[in-house]
Amino acid sequence: MGGVALMAFNYLQFAIPHGEGLITMSDVASAGLTTNQLWLYLPLIVIMLAFSVLNLGFILVYLKQIMQWLANKPKYQEFMTGPPTLNVGIFVPIASLSMTACVLLAPIAFFIPQLSSNGQAMMLLGLIFFGTLWLILFRLEFKVLKIWLSHPLDATKLNFVWLLDVFAFGLVSLTGTGIAAMSQNVTIASIAAVASLFTLIFGLFLLVAKLSYLFYLQMKAESLPGKHVLPAYFILIPISCLFGFSFYRVMIYLQSYYLFDMKVLLFFSITFPYIITIGWGLFCVYLLSDYLRKDFLKSEFAPTQWGMV
């Protein structure tokens, strides 16, 4: 839901001329839009509002539930000592909270003038929240790595679900680089940029290592995974977008504070990941064409289908 809200926001951010910073509702009202533009932008604004509210509502509900689950130590320990494609799910709350932070800084501020006009005052609070997610993310990653390395690994059961921690690294990076690119305080921006580079570099290392191993396993396998796992192939698409956009924001930070000429790198930091995204998306549609045509509409819901969204 947060992703859908951000997609609408990003489109408006780049499509409607406005002053420096993030676009707000008042910018839209004063843009002098044509009738055709209104027909395009107003539905996006409605979608952005609806999905932002849903994101905030559900995150509160699920936070309460996960606190109750974490309090049940035996269930938590059983979950964490499970197979890699199970305990990697511990990163989903980190990814979700990172997305919610982005929603608060952009789509929610779009509708609330008090937030948009005091955006710089929120940067310190945003940095603290980002730092908390950063610490939890690395702690959990080292914990699951220790479990994976100290227990027998059934490689035959590994699939693209195993990339959920990489996805979380991408989203935490997006939150941190957003602060680095938007903050006018050099200290806050620099701390966010350096911390984000840690998550980006570590996340890319994980992505290359895991992806290489998954391709190796698939080459050895006699067939594709089960139908409930197949949609997980699409998870590489948001990962590529998140890392590309995060590196783009790092370049914005370097250009703003160090006056580096980043035009070429800015171009490639966006273009190259989106080429990967489009190419991988088309390949997945072709690879899973039988599943999409014969089984998708008839199959029961599987969490891996989220990757397609």
Secondary structure as a PSIPRED ss2 file (coil, helix, strand):
# PSIPRED VFORMAT (PSIPRED V4.0)

   1 M C   1.000  0.000  0.000
   2 G H   0.000  1.000  0.000
   3 G H   0.000  1.000  0.000
   4 V H   0.000  1.000  0.000
   5 A H   0.000  1.000  0.000
   6 L H   0.000  1.000  0.000
   7 M H   0.000  1.000  0.000
   8 A H   0.000  1.000  0.000
   9 F H   0.000  1.000  0.000
  10 N H   0.000  1.000  0.000
  11 Y H   0.000  1.000  0.000
  12 L H   0.000  1.000  0.000
  13 Q H   0.000  1.000  0.000
  14 F H   0.000  1.000  0.000
  15 A H   0.000  1.000  0.000
  16 I C   1.000  0.000  0.000
  17 P C   1.000  0.000  0.000
  18 H C   1.000  0.000  0.000
  19 G C   1.000  0.000  0.000
  20 E C   1.000  0.000  0.000
  21 G C   1.000  0.000  0.000
  22 L C   1.000  0.000  0.000
  23 I C   1.000  0.000  0.000
  24 T C   1.000  0.000  0.000
  25 M H   0.000  1.000  0.000
  26 S H   0.000  1.000  0.000
  27 D H   0.000  1.000  0.000
  28 V H   0.000  1.000  0.000
  29 A H   0.000  1.000  0.000
  30 S C   1.000  0.000  0.000
  31 A C   1.000  0.000  0.000
  32 G C   1.000  0.000  0.000
  33 L C   1.000  0.000  0.000
  34 T C   1.000  0.000  0.000
  35 T H   0.000  1.000  0.000
  36 N H   0.000  1.000  0.000
  37 Q H   0.000  1.000  0.000
  38 L H   0.000  1.000  0.000
  39 W H   0.000  1.000  0.000
  40 L H   0.000  1.000  0.000
  41 Y H   0.000  1.000  0.000
  42 L H   0.000  1.000  0.000
  43 P H   0.000  1.000  0.000
  44 L H   0.000  1.000  0.000
  45 I H   0.000  1.000  0.000
  46 V H   0.000  1.000  0.000
  47 I H   0.000  1.000  0.000
  48 M H   0.000  1.000  0.000
  49 L H   0.000  1.000  0.000
  50 A H   0.000  1.000  0.000
  51 F H   0.000  1.000  0.000
  52 S H   0.000  1.000  0.000
  53 V H   0.000  1.000  0.000
  54 L H   0.000  1.000  0.000
  55 N H   0.000  1.000  0.000
  56 L H   0.000  1.000  0.000
  57 G H   0.000  1.000  0.000
  58 F H   0.000  1.000  0.000
  59 I H   0.000  1.000  0.000
  60 L H   0.000  1.000  0.000
  61 V H   0.000  1.000  0.000
  62 Y H   0.000  1.000  0.000
  63 L H   0.000  1.000  0.000
  64 K H   0.000  1.000  0.000
  65 Q H   0.000  1.000  0.000
  66 I H   0.000  1.000  0.000
  67 M H   0.000  1.000  0.000
  68 Q H   0.000  1.000  0.000
  69 W H   0.000  1.000  0.000
  70 L H   0.000  1.000  0.000
  71 A H   0.000  1.000  0.000
  72 N C   1.000  0.000  0.000
  73 K H   0.000  1.000  0.000
  74 P H   0.000  1.000  0.000
  75 K H   0.000  1.000  0.000
  76 Y H   0.000  1.000  0.000
  77 Q H   0.000  1.000  0.000
  78 E H   0.000  1.000  0.000
  79 F H   0.000  1.000  0.000
  80 M H   0.000  1.000  0.000
  81 T C   1.000  0.000  0.000
  82 G C   1.000  0.000  0.000
  83 P C   1.000  0.000  0.000
  84 P H   0.000  1.000  0.000
  85 T H   0.000  1.000  0.000
  86 L H   0.000  1.000  0.000
  87 N H   0.000  1.000  0.000
  88 V H   0.000  1.000  0.000
  89 G H   0.000  1.000  0.000
  90 I H   0.000  1.000  0.000
  91 F H   0.000  1.000  0.000
  92 V H   0.000  1.000  0.000
  93 P H   0.000  1.000  0.000
  94 I H   0.000  1.000  0.000
  95 A H   0.000  1.000  0.000
  96 S H   0.000  1.000  0.000
  97 L H   0.000  1.000  0.000
  98 S H   0.000  1.000  0.000
  99 M H   0.000  1.000  0.000
 100 T H   0.000  1.000  0.000
 101 A H   0.000  1.000  0.000
 102 C H   0.000  1.000  0.000
 103 V H   0.000  1.000  0.000
 104 L H   0.000  1.000  0.000
 105 L H   0.000  1.000  0.000
 106 A H   0.000  1.000  0.000
 107 P H   0.000  1.000  0.000
 108 I H   0.000  1.000  0.000
 109 A H   0.000  1.000  0.000
 110 F H   0.000  1.000  0.000
 111 F H   0.000  1.000  0.000
 112 I C   1.000  0.000  0.000
 113 P H   0.000  1.000  0.000
 114 Q H   0.000  1.000  0.000
 115 L H   0.000  1.000  0.000
 116 S H   0.000  1.000  0.000
 117 S H   0.000  1.000  0.000
 118 N C   1.000  0.000  0.000
 119 G C   1.000  0.000  0.000
 120 Q H   0.000  1.000  0.000
 121 A H   0.000  1.000  0.000
 122 M H   0.000  1.000  0.000
 123 M H   0.000  1.000  0.000
 124 L H   0.000  1.000  0.000
 125 L H   0.000  1.000  0.000
 126 G H   0.000  1.000  0.000
 127 L H   0.000  1.000  0.000
 128 I H   0.000  1.000  0.000
 129 F H   0.000  1.000  0.000
 130 F H   0.000  1.000  0.000
 131 G H   0.000  1.000  0.000
 132 T H   0.000  1.000  0.000
 133 L H   0.000  1.000  0.000
 134 W H   0.000  1.000  0.000
 135 L H   0.000  1.000  0.000
 136 I H   0.000  1.000  0.000
 137 L H   0.000  1.000  0.000
 138 F H   0.000  1.000  0.000
 139 R H   0.000  1.000  0.000
 140 L H   0.000  1.000  0.000
 141 E H   0.000  1.000  0.000
 142 F H   0.000  1.000  0.000
 143 K H   0.000  1.000  0.000
 144 V H   0.000  1.000  0.000
 145 L H   0.000  1.000  0.000
 146 K H   0.000  1.000  0.000
 147 I H   0.000  1.000  0.000
 148 W H   0.000  1.000  0.000
 149 L H   0.000  1.000  0.000
 150 S H   0.000  1.000  0.000
 151 H C   1.000  0.000  0.000
 152 P C   1.000  0.000  0.000
 153 L C   1.000  0.000  0.000
 154 D C   1.000  0.000  0.000
 155 A H   0.000  1.000  0.000
 156 T H   0.000  1.000  0.000
 157 K H   0.000  1.000  0.000
 158 L C   1.000  0.000  0.000
 159 N C   1.000  0.000  0.000
 160 F H   0.000  1.000  0.000
 161 V H   0.000  1.000  0.000
 162 W H   0.000  1.000  0.000
 163 L H   0.000  1.000  0.000
 164 L H   0.000  1.000  0.000
 165 D H   0.000  1.000  0.000
 166 V H   0.000  1.000  0.000
 167 F H   0.000  1.000  0.000
 168 A H   0.000  1.000  0.000
 169 F H   0.000  1.000  0.000
 170 G H   0.000  1.000  0.000
 171 L H   0.000  1.000  0.000
 172 V H   0.000  1.000  0.000
 173 S H   0.000  1.000  0.000
 174 L H   0.000  1.000  0.000
 175 T H   0.000  1.000  0.000
 176 G H   0.000  1.000  0.000
 177 T H   0.000  1.000  0.000
 178 G H   0.000  1.000  0.000
 179 I H   0.000  1.000  0.000
 180 A H   0.000  1.000  0.000
 181 A H   0.000  1.000  0.000
 182 M H   0.000  1.000  0.000
 183 S C   1.000  0.000  0.000
 184 Q C   1.000  0.000  0.000
 185 N C   1.000  0.000  0.000
 186 V H   0.000  1.000  0.000
 187 T H   0.000  1.000  0.000
 188 I H   0.000  1.000  0.000
 189 A H   0.000  1.000  0.000
 190 S H   0.000  1.000  0.000
 191 I H   0.000  1.000  0.000
 192 A H   0.000  1.000  0.000
 193 A H   0.000  1.000  0.000
 194 V H   0.000  1.000  0.000
 195 A H   0.000  1.000  0.000
 196 S H   0.000  1.000  0.000
 197 L H   0.000  1.000  0.000
 198 F H   0.000  1.000  0.000
 199 T H   0.000  1.000  0.000
 200 L H   0.000  1.000  0.000
 201 I H   0.000  1.000  0.000
 202 F H   0.000  1.000  0.000
 203 G H   0.000  1.000  0.000
 204 L H   0.000  1.000  0.000
 205 F H   0.000  1.000  0.000
 206 L H   0.000  1.000  0.000
 207 L H   0.000  1.000  0.000
 208 V H   0.000  1.000  0.000
 209 A H   0.000  1.000  0.000
 210 K H   0.000  1.000  0.000
 211 L H   0.000  1.000  0.000
 212 S H   0.000  1.000  0.000
 213 Y H   0.000  1.000  0.000
 214 L H   0.000  1.000  0.000
 215 F H   0.000  1.000  0.000
 216 Y H   0.000  1.000  0.000
 217 L H   0.000  1.000  0.000
 218 Q H   0.000  1.000  0.000
 219 M H   0.000  1.000  0.000
 220 K H   0.000  1.000  0.000
 221 A C   1.000  0.000  0.000
 222 E C   1.000  0.000  0.000
 223 S C   1.000  0.000  0.000
 224 L C   1.000  0.000  0.000
 225 P C   1.000  0.000  0.000
 226 G C   1.000  0.000  0.000
 227 K C   1.000  0.000  0.000
 228 H C   1.000  0.000  0.000
 229 V C   1.000  0.000  0.000
 230 L H   0.000  1.000  0.000
 231 P H   0.000  1.000  0.000
 232 A H   0.000  1.000  0.000
 233 Y H   0.000  1.000  0.000
 234 F H   0.000  1.000  0.000
 235 I H   0.000  1.000  0.000
 236 L H   0.000  1.000  0.000
 237 I H   0.000  1.000  0.000
 238 P H   0.000  1.000  0.000
 239 I H   0.000  1.000  0.000
 240 S H   0.000  1.000  0.000
 241 C H   0.000  1.000  0.000
 242 L H   0.000  1.000  0.000
 243 F H   0.000  1.000  0.000
 244 G H   0.000  1.000  0.000
 245 F H   0.000  1.000  0.000
 246 S H   0.000  1.000  0.000
 247 F H   0.000  1.000  0.000
 248 Y H   0.000  1.000  0.000
 249 R H   0.000  1.000  0.000
 250 V H   0.000  1.000  0.000
 251 M H   0.000  1.000  0.000
 252 I H   0.000  1.000  0.000
 253 Y H   0.000  1.000  0.000
 254 L H   0.000  1.000  0.000
 255 Q H   0.000  1.000  0.000
 256 S H   0.000  1.000  0.000
 257 Y H   0.000  1.000  0.000
 258 Y H   0.000  1.000  0.000
 259 L C   1.000  0.000  0.000
 260 F C   1.000  0.000  0.000
 261 D C   1.000  0.000  0.000
 262 M C   1.000  0.000  0.000
 263 K H   0.000  1.000  0.000
 264 V H   0.000  1.000  0.000
 265 L H   0.000  1.000  0.000
 266 L H   0.000  1.000  0.000
 267 F H   0.000  1.000  0.000
 268 F H   0.000  1.000  0.000
 269 S H   0.000  1.000  0.000
 270 I H   0.000  1.000  0.000
 271 T H   0.000  1.000  0.000
 272 F H   0.000  1.000  0.000
 273 P H   0.000  1.000  0.000
 274 Y H   0.000  1.000  0.000
 275 I H   0.000  1.000  0.000
 276 I H   0.000  1.000  0.000
 277 T H   0.000  1.000  0.000
 278 I H   0.000  1.000  0.000
 279 G H   0.000  1.000  0.000
 280 W H   0.000  1.000  0.000
 281 G H   0.000  1.000  0.000
 282 L H   0.000  1.000  0.000
 283 F H   0.000  1.000  0.000
 284 C H   0.000  1.000  0.000
 285 V H   0.000  1.000  0.000
 286 Y H   0.000  1.000  0.000
 287 L H   0.000  1.000  0.000
 288 L C   1.000  0.000  0.000
 289 S H   0.000  1.000  0.000
 290 D H   0.000  1.000  0.000
 291 Y H   0.000  1.000  0.000
 292 L H   0.000  1.000  0.000
 293 R H   0.000  1.000  0.000
 294 K H   0.000  1.000  0.000
 295 D H   0.000  1.000  0.000
 296 F C   1.000  0.000  0.000
 297 L C   1.000  0.000  0.000
 298 K C   1.000  0.000  0.000
 299 S C   1.000  0.000  0.000
 300 E C   1.000  0.000  0.000
 301 F C   1.000  0.000  0.000
 302 A C   1.000  0.000  0.000
 303 P H   0.000  1.000  0.000
 304 T H   0.000  1.000  0.000
 305 Q H   0.000  1.000  0.000
 306 W H   0.000  1.000  0.000
 307 G H   0.000  1.000  0.000
 308 M H   0.000  1.000  0.000
 309 V C   1.000  0.000  0.000
